[in-house]
């Protein structure tokens, strides 16, 4: 068995500037809300698809020294 722990993530896919340009939003009043929606959407997609779609730093620990691929 092994365990994957996500140490850090970078939401490159959900770049706030790109999202705001697509939505034609020019002010910064709702930036934190838009970023929260984007982060939540990415996490739901990753959970549903059981894969990472953003850049992450992970730590993998195994029960033994033997790794089979």
C-alpha positions in Angstrom: 0.0 0.0 0.0 1.0 3.6 -0.5 -0.3 7.0 0.6 -0.1 10.3 -1.4 0.0 13.5 0.6 -0.4 16.8 -1.3 2.2 19.2 0.1 1.5 22.3 -2.1 -0.6 23.1 -5.2 -0.5 25.8 -7.8 -3.8 26.6 -9.6 -2.3 27.5 -12.9 -5.4 26.2 -14.7 -7.6 28.7 -12.9 -5.6 31.8 -13.4 -7.7 34.7 -12.0 -6.7 37.1 -14.8 -7.8 34.7 -17.5 -11.1 34.0 -15.7 -11.8 37.7 -15.3 -11.0 38.4 -18.9 -13.3 35.6 -20.0 -16.2 36.9 -17.8 -15.4 40.5 -18.9 -14.9 41.7 -15.3 -12.7 44.7 -15.0 -12.8 45.5 -11.2 -11.3 43.6 -8.3 -14.4 43.7 -6.0 -15.1 40.0 -6.2 -11.6 38.6 -6.8 -11.5 36.4 -3.7 -15.0 35.0 -4.5 -14.0 34.2 -8.1 -10.8 32.5 -6.9 -12.7 30.5 -4.4 -15.1 29.3 -7.0 -12.2 28.3 -9.3 -10.4 26.5 -6.6 -13.5 24.6 -5.6 -14.3 23.7 -9.2 -10.8 22.3 -9.7 -10.9 20.3 -6.5 -14.3 18.8 -7.5 -13.0 17.9 -11.0 -9.9 16.3 -9.5 -12.0 14.3 -7.0 -14.5 13.1 -9.6 -11.9 12.2 -12.2 -9.5 10.8 -9.6 -6.5 12.6 -11.1 -4.6 15.9 -10.7 -5.2 18.6 -13.3 -3.0 21.2 -11.6 0.6 21.4 -10.6 1.2 19.8 -7.2 4.1 18.9 -4.9 3.3 15.5 -3.4 4.9 13.1 -1.0 4.4 9.3 -1.6 5.1 6.9 1.3 5.0 3.1 0.9 4.8 0.2 3.4 7.9 -1.4 2.0 11.0 -0.6 0.0 9.8 -2.6 -3.0 8.0 -0.7 -5.7 6.2 -2.4 -8.6 5.1 -0.5 -11.7 
